[in-house]
Amino acid sequence: GQSLEQPSEVTAVEGAIVQINCTYQTSGFYGLSWYQQHDGGAPTFLSYNALDGLEETGRFSSFLSRSDSYGYLLLQELQMKDSASYFCAVRGEDSSYKLIFGSGTRLLVRP
Amino acid sequence: ETGVTQTPRHLVMGMTNKKSLKCEQHLGHNAMYWYKQSAKKPLELMFVYSLEERVENNSVPSRFSPECPNSSHLFLHLHTLQPEDSALYLCASSPEGQRITGELFFGEGSRLTVL
């Protein structure tokens, strides 16, 4: 089967850097996606990594190591508005329409 | 504004009621999805429609019945629900390319409480 593991909660200080890890198990791998969801809001797509390495988009970067079945989301210059839940996701083995999500990491940014 | 609108945002119903959730997307996408989000659990895919045809049905109980009359609208009909069905129901859409990039466009969800 497929599964993703990520920490349930992370706390960091405003202005700091935080890394949210995700390890996955899947027999067929097509890339790792990241989503952000504020309380009461819609999950919002952040990034997608199909190849090894770091992808940077402003303050957010996402990294993938396919050999380690591991990725992370890096948030720099943290702001209070970054307090949210972050989900990693992989495509389903049996269906190209299915995204399998991790349980999410709740990030709390403190002043 | 995500381009995907869900109504109602909140719904309370008894176990014998019949209600429907509605989703509308204004993005011109071909695929639409229903996901269930329960506290401390991963998002669970329920149904997928592509070009108005159902392409996924993830062993969802028959008390949930989807309907996709056109590529812009998706409904989830609810009947004889159980308290454990209380959750946030998220609608999403995607262009055909989602299967490559894993990018879905979600609505803000309908918070369902079953008494």
Chai-1 contact restraints between the chains, C-beta under 6 A:
chainA,res_idxA,chainB,res_idxB,connection_type,confidence,min_distance_angstrom,max_distance_angstrom,comment,restraint_id
A,G31,B,G102,contact,1.0,0.0,6.0,A-B,restraint_1
A,S33,B,G102,contact,1.0,0.0,6.0,A-B,restraint_2
A,G41,B,E108,contact,1.0,0.0,6.0,A-B,restraint_3
A,A42,B,T2,contact,1.0,0.0,6.0,A-B,restraint_4
A,A42,B,F106,contact,1.0,0.0,6.0,A-B,restraint_5
A,A42,B,G107,contact,1.0,0.0,6.0,A-B,restraint_6
A,A42,B,E108,contact,1.0,0.0,6.0,A-B,restraint_7
A,P43,B,F106,contact,1.0,0.0,6.0,A-B,restraint_8
A,F45,B,E103,contact,1.0,0.0,6.0,A-B,restraint_9
A,Y48,B,T101,contact,1.0,0.0,6.0,A-B,restraint_10
A,Y48,B,G102,contact,1.0,0.0,6.0,A-B,restraint_11
A,S96,B,R99,contact,1.0,0.0,6.0,A-B,restraint_12
A,Y97,B,V48,contact,1.0,0.0,6.0,A-B,restraint_13
A,Y97,B,V55,contact,1.0,0.0,6.0,A-B,restraint_14
A,Y97,B,E56,contact,1.0,0.0,6.0,A-B,restraint_15
A,K98,B,L45,contact,1.0,0.0,6.0,A-B,restraint_16
A,L99,B,G102,contact,1.0,0.0,6.0,A-B,restraint_17
A,F101,B,P42,contact,1.0,0.0,6.0,A-B,restraint_18
A,F101,B,L43,contact,1.0,0.0,6.0,A-B,restraint_19
A,S103,B,P42,contact,1.0,0.0,6.0,A-B,restraint_20
